[in-house]
Amino acid sequence: MNGKLGARKWSVLLLVGLFGQFAWTIENMYFNLFLYNTILQDPDYIAAMVAWSAAAATVTTLLMGALSDRVGKRKAFIAVGYLLWGLSTAAFGYITPENAGKLFPGANAAVAAATLVVVLDCVMTFFGSTANDAAFNAWVTDNTDSGNRGRAESVLAILPLVSMLVIFGAFDGLTQQGKWRDFFNIFGAAVSAVGLLSLFLVKDDPRLRPRRDSYFKNLLYGLRPSVIRENPELYLSFAGFCLFSIAVQVFFPFLIIYIQHFLGIQDYAVVLGVVLILASVVSVLSGRWIDRLGKLRFALPAAAVMLAGLVGMYFVRSMAGVMVAGTVMMSGYMMLTAALSANIRDWTPEDKAGHFQGIRMIFQVLLPMIIGPAIGAALIRSNPMTYEDLGQTKNVPTPGIFLGAAAVLLLVAIPVFILRRKEKETKT
């Protein structure tokens, strides 16, 4: 490759990437809110849902990433996966305690409905991880190189923010009005439509060829001790992203609930809209600097920016304060995401991009989404603050989740320093 991406590739990156992020935003933020506000106000169910979906995502990506390498195709997995991903997202609108009570008349209706949400989240995650985590991420690795990955990743990094901005700005009113079925149907249909469009837009890299080696051996290829010894930089990069992702998951699943119920800011869509717009601008502008300075040199300053934002979020109480601290926090988050993601792609063996998507998911999703929300839930339970709503006592997320995240984020410096030292030794 010559370091430049053509219009078709940019179109795939933006369209397939963005609509995938619509679905992930709904899963990561709105399923939690949907469960909390309409079914059961228990942070342990949120932590359980996040953990189980992370496990489903990891197993799926291991299986389907290796399979996409085996058959030498990404397009089919993206198209069919997005189609079914959208349909399963729409299905959430039909889960209510009333419907669950009809299905399981002898059970507690709220608990049954909460359990259905967790189960359907795993089903939805299977389709999403097949399409996005396994196939689309492998396609990105196939179609970028070390000369353009910083720019590509800086754009991919803002798509979750753009997704949140669109959802909060244009569609959050549906959730506040209790129109959850309409909300899920709209985005389910949109994601399925992109799956159909992918059949015409996505093209597999011509260098991608079917593999003839053992599929079952390749499933656990990246967990072999010999492979880890052969690729120390890759696994150190995974470790760095793992610690970063744990820090994010300490506070992120509870963020809207915190803003709404602890700070008492009901217009959280306005707050998040300002934060996301400003952080997105910072992320896009940082793309060229990531490629010019180097991913590792850029990572620590980006982490410092995020750390400052997390500490700020602990102290602020006003809408304006949240906008300022949130912008700093999310700017650092986006820049660090881009730098660490691009670094991982640089160290991923070119002929095994699909193999390593599952390993990436262990470090970027499975471990963080089990450990992070559990830390956050423990911090929430340790605080006695609750409130009464319709006769129920509800736990309220408190500012401690941001300090917990900051403490974990500090650990990212360890693998980054080791990688930088290895990088310097290689150059000398």
C-alpha positions in Angstrom: 0.0 0.0 0.0 1.1 3.6 -0.6 -0.1 5.1 2.7 -3.3 6.5 1.1 -6.8 5.2 1.4 -9.2 5.6 -1.5 -12.8 6.8 -1.4 -14.3 3.3 -1.3 -12.2 2.3 1.7 -13.0 5.5 3.5 -16.7 4.9 2.7 -16.5 1.5 4.3 -14.6 2.7 7.3 -17.1 5.5 7.9 -20.4 3.8 7.0 -19.9 0.3 8.4 -17.9 1.6 11.3 -20.5 4.2 12.3 -23.6 2.0 12.1 -21.8 -0.7 14.0 -21.1 2.0 16.7 -24.8 2.9 16.8 -25.5 -0.7 17.8 -22.6 -0.8 20.3 -23.6 2.5 21.8 -27.1 1.2 22.4 -25.7 -2.0 23.9 -23.1 -0.3 26.1 -25.2 2.6 27.4 -28.9 2.2 26.6 -29.4 -1.4 27.5 -28.1 -0.5 31.0 -30.4 2.5 31.1 -33.3 0.4 29.7 -32.7 -2.3 32.3 -32.3 0.2 35.2 -35.2 2.5 34.4 -37.9 0.1 33.2 -37.1 -3.3 34.7 -34.8 -3.7 37.7 -32.7 -1.1 39.6 -29.8 -3.3 40.6 -26.2 -2.5 39.5 -25.3 -6.2 39.8 -27.6 -7.0 36.9 -25.8 -4.4 34.8 -22.4 -5.8 35.8 -23.6 -9.3 34.9 -25.0 -8.2 31.6 -21.7 -6.5 30.7 -19.7 -9.5 31.8 -21.7 -12.1 29.9 -21.9 -10.1 26.7 -18.1 -9.6 26.9 -17.7 -13.4 27.2 -20.0 -13.9 24.2 -18.1 -11.3 22.2 -14.7 -12.9 22.9 -15.8 -16.5 22.1 -17.6 -15.3 19.0 -14.6 -13.3 17.7 -12.2 -16.3 18.4 -14.5 -18.6 16.4 -15.5 -16.2 13.6 -12.2 -14.4 13.2 -10.4 -17.7 12.6 -13.2 -18.8 10.3 -12.9 -15.6 8.2 -9.2 -16.3 7.8 -10.0 -20.0 6.9 -12.4 -19.1 4.1 -10.5 -16.0 3.0 -13.6 -13.7 3.2 -14.6 -10.7 5.3 -17.5 -9.3 3.2 -19.9 -12.1 3.8 -19.4 -12.1 7.5 -19.9 -8.3 7.6 -23.1 -8.3 5.5 -24.9 -11.2 7.1 -23.7 -10.3 10.6 -25.0 -6.7 10.3 -28.4 -7.9 9.0 -28.9 -10.2 12.0 -27.3 -7.7 14.4 -30.0 -5.2 13.5 -32.9 -7.6 13.9 -31.7 -8.7 17.3 -31.3 -5.1 18.4 -34.9 -4.4 17.4 -36.1 -7.4 19.5 -35.2 -5.6 22.8 -38.2 -3.4 22.4 -40.5 -6.3 23.1 -39.0 -7.2 26.5 -41.2 -6.0 29.3 -42.0 -7.4 32.8 -45.5 -7.9 31.5 -44.4 -10.0 28.6 -41.9 -11.9 30.7 -44.6 -12.6 33.2 -46.7 -14.2 30.5 -43.8 -16.3 29.3 -42.8 -17.4 32.9 -46.0 -17.1 35.0 -44.4 -18.7 38.1 -41.4 -16.4 38.2 -40.8 -12.9 39.4 -41.7 -10.8 36.3 -39.0 -8.2 36.8 -36.2 -10.8 37.4 -37.4 -12.8 34.4 -37.4 -9.7 32.2 -33.9 -8.7 33.4 -32.7 -12.2 32.7 -34.2 -12.1 29.1 -32.3 -8.8 28.6 -29.0 -10.5 29.6 -29.7 -13.5 27.3 -30.8 -11.4 24.3 -27.8 -9.2 24.8 -25.5 -12.2 24.4 -27.4 -13.2 21.2 -27.1 -9.7 19.8 -23.4 -9.6 20.7 -22.8 -12.9 18.8 -24.0 -11.2 15.6 -22.3 -7.9 16.3 -19.0 -9.5 17.2 -19.1 -11.7 14.1 -19.7 -8.7 11.9 -17.7 -6.0 13.6 -15.2 -7.3 16.0 -14.1 -10.3 13.9 -14.7 -9.4 10.2 -14.7 -5.6 10.1 -11.7 -5.2 12.3 -9.8 -7.8 10.3 -10.8 -6.0 7.1 -9.4 -2.8 8.5 -6.1 -4.5 9.3 -6.1 -6.0 5.8 -6.7 -2.6 4.1 -4.5 -0.3 6.1 -0.7 -0.1 6.7 1.7 1.5 9.2 1.7 4.7 7.1 -2.0 5.4 7.4 -3.2 3.6 10.5 -2.9 6.6 12.8 -5.3 8.6 10.6 -7.7 5.6 10.1 -7.7 4.8 13.8 -8.2 8.5 14.8 -11.4 8.5 12.6 -12.6 5.1 13.9 -12.0 6.3 17.4 -14.4 9.2 17.1 -17.2 7.1 15.6 -18.4 6.0 19.1 -18.6 9.6 20.0 -20.4 10.6 16.8 -22.7 7.7 17.4 -23.5 8.9 20.9 -23.9 12.4 19.6 -26.5 11.4 17.0 -28.4 9.1 19.4 -28.4 11.6 22.3 -29.2 14.6 20.1 -31.9 13.2 17.9 -33.3 10.0 19.5 -32.8 10.2 23.3 -36.2 11.9 23.6 -37.8 8.6 22.6 -36.2 6.8 25.6 -37.2 9.7 28.0 -40.8 9.3 26.7 -40.6 5.6 27.3 -40.8 4.8 23.6 -38.2 2.1 23.8 -39.7 -0.1 21.2 -39.6 2.7 18.6 -36.0 3.5 19.6 -34.8 -0.1 19.2 -36.7 -0.6 16.0 -35.2 2.5 14.3 -31.6 1.5 15.0 -32.2 -2.2 14.4 -33.6 -1.4 10.9 -30.7 1.0 10.2 -28.0 -1.6 11.1 -29.7 -4.3 9.0 -29.8 -1.9 6.0 -26.1 -1.3 6.2 -25.6 -5.1 6.2 -27.4 -5.2 2.8 -25.5 -2.2 1.5 -22.2 -3.9 2.5 -22.8 -6.6 -0.1 -22.2 -3.9 -2.8 -19.7 -1.6 -1.0 -17.2 -3.9 0.8 -14.4 -5.5 -1.2 -12.1 -8.1 0.3 -8.4 -7.4 0.0 -7.1 -9.3 -3.1 -4.2 -10.7 -1.1 -6.6 -12.5 1.2 -6.6 -16.2 0.4 -8.4 -19.2 2.0 -6.2 -21.1 4.4 -5.7 -24.8 4.3 -4.3 -25.3 7.8 -6.4 -26.6 10.7 -9.2 -24.4 11.7 -9.4 -25.9 15.2 -5.7 -25.4 15.9 -6.0 -21.8 14.8 -8.8 -21.0 17.3 -6.3 -21.0 20.1 -3.3 -20.0 18.0 -2.8 -16.7 19.8 -2.8 -18.4 23.2 0.1 -20.7 22.5 3.2 -19.9 24.7 5.4 -20.1 21.6 3.3 -17.5 19.8 3.4 -15.2 22.8 7.2 -15.5 22.9 7.5 -14.8 19.2 5.3 -11.6 19.5 6.2 -9.9 22.8 5.4 -6.4 21.5 2.0 -7.5 20.4 1.1 -9.0 23.8 2.5 -6.0 25.7 0.3 -3.8 23.4 -2.7 -6.0 24.3 -1.9 -5.6 28.0 -1.7 -1.8 27.7 -5.1 -1.7 26.0 -6.5 -4.1 28.6 -5.6 -1.9 31.5 -6.9 1.2 29.6 -10.2 -0.6 28.9 -10.7 -1.7 32.5 -10.3 1.9 33.5 -13.0 2.9 31.0 -15.4 0.2 32.1 -15.2 1.2 35.8 -17.3 4.3 35.0 -18.7 4.1 31.5 -21.6 1.7 32.1 -22.9 4.0 34.9 -22.2 7.3 33.3 -25.7 8.4 32.2 -27.2 7.1 35.4 -24.6 9.1 37.4 -25.3 12.3 35.5 -29.0 11.8 35.7 -29.4 10.6 39.3 -26.4 11.8 41.3 -25.8 15.2 39.6 -29.5 15.7 38.9 -28.9 16.9 35.3 -31.9 15.7 33.3 -30.7 17.3 30.1 -27.7 15.0 29.9 -28.1 14.8 26.1 -27.0 18.5 25.9 -24.0 17.9 28.2 -22.9 14.8 26.3 -23.5 16.5 23.0 -21.1 19.3 23.8 -18.5 16.9 25.2 -18.7 14.6 22.2 -18.4 17.3 19.6 -15.3 18.9 21.2 -13.6 15.5 21.9 -14.3 14.3 18.3 -12.6 17.4 16.9 -9.6 16.8 19.1 -9.4 13.2 18.1 -9.5 13.9 14.3 -6.8 16.6 14.6 -4.6 14.2 16.6 -4.5 11.6 13.8 -1.6 13.0 11.9 0.4 13.5 15.1 0.0 9.9 16.0 1.6 8.8 12.7 4.3 11.5 12.9 5.3 11.2 16.5 4.8 7.5 16.9 2.0 5.6 18.6 3.9 5.0 21.9 5.3 8.5 22.2 1.8 9.8 21.8 0.2 7.3 24.2 1.4 8.7 27.6 0.5 12.3 27.0 -3.0 11.1 25.8 -3.3 9.0 29.0 -2.3 12.1 31.1 -5.1 14.1 29.4 -7.7 11.4 30.2 -6.4 11.2 33.8 -6.8 14.9 34.3 -10.4 14.6 33.0 -11.2 11.7 35.3 -10.0 13.7 38.3 -12.0 16.7 37.2 -15.1 14.6 36.9 -14.7 13.6 40.5 -14.9 17.2 41.7 -17.4 18.9 39.3 -21.1 19.2 40.1 -22.4 21.8 37.7 -23.5 21.3 34.1 -20.7 23.6 32.9 -18.1 21.8 35.0 -19.2 18.4 33.6 -18.8 19.8 30.1 -15.3 21.0 30.7 -14.0 17.9 32.6 -15.9 15.6 30.4 -14.4 17.1 27.3 -10.9 16.7 28.7 -11.6 13.1 29.8 -13.2 12.0 26.5 -10.5 13.8 24.4 -7.8 11.8 26.2 -9.9 8.6 25.9 -10.2 9.0 22.1 -6.6 9.9 21.5 -5.4 7.0 23.7 -7.8 4.6 21.9 -6.4 5.6 18.5 -2.8 5.3 19.6 -3.1 2.0 21.3 -5.3 0.5 18.6 -2.9 1.5 15.8 0.0 0.1 17.7 -1.7 -3.2 18.0 -2.4 -3.3 14.3 1.3 -2.6 13.6 2.3 -5.6 15.5 -0.4 -8.0 14.2 1.1 -10.5 11.8 -0.3 -9.7 8.3 -1.3 -13.2 7.4 -3.2 -13.8 10.7 -5.3 -10.7 11.2 -8.4 -12.9 11.8 -6.7 -15.2 14.2 -5.7 -12.4 16.5 -9.1 -10.6 16.6 -10.3 -13.1 19.2 -7.1 -12.6 21.3 -7.6 -8.9 21.0 -11.1 -9.3 22.3 -9.9 -11.1 25.4 -7.7 -8.1 26.3 -9.9 -5.3 25.0 -13.4 -6.6 25.9 -13.6 -9.8 28.0 -11.3 -9.0 30.9 -12.1 -5.2 31.0 -15.9 -5.8 30.8 -15.8 -8.4 33.6 -13.3 -6.5 35.9 -14.2 -2.9 35.2 -18.0 -2.9 35.9 -17.4 -5.2 38.9 -15.1 -2.5 40.4 -17.6 0.2 39.5 -20.5 -1.7 41.1 -18.5 -2.4 44.2 -17.7 1.3 44.5 -21.4 2.2 44.1 -22.5 -0.4 46.7 -19.9 0.9 49.2 -21.6 4.3 49.2 -24.8 4.4 51.2 -26.5 6.9 48.9 -29.9 5.6 47.6 -33.2 7.1 46.7 -36.8 5.9 46.7 -38.8 5.6 43.5 -42.2 3.9 43.4 -41.5 2.1 46.7 -38.1 0.8 45.5 -34.7 1.6 46.9 -32.2 2.3 44.2 -28.4 2.5 44.3 -26.9 5.7 42.9 -23.5 5.8 41.2 -21.2 8.3 42.9 -18.0 10.2 41.9 -15.8 7.4 43.3 -16.2 5.6 40.0 -14.0 8.2 38.4 -11.2 8.0 41.0 -11.3 4.2 40.6 -10.9 4.5 36.9 -8.0 7.0 37.4 -6.2 4.5 39.6 -6.4 1.8 37.0 -5.4 4.1 34.2 -2.1 4.8 35.9 -1.1 1.2 35.4 -1.1 1.7 31.6 2.3 3.4 31.9 3.9 0.1 32.7 3.5 -1.8 29.4 3.9 1.5 27.4 7.3 2.2 29.1 8.4 -1.4 28.4 7.4 -1.1 24.8 9.2 2.2 24.3 12.3 0.7 25.8 12.1 -2.3 23.4 11.5 0.2 20.5 14.7 2.1 21.4 16.7 -1.1 21.7 15.6 -2.2 18.3 16.6 1.2 16.7 20.0 1.1 18.3 
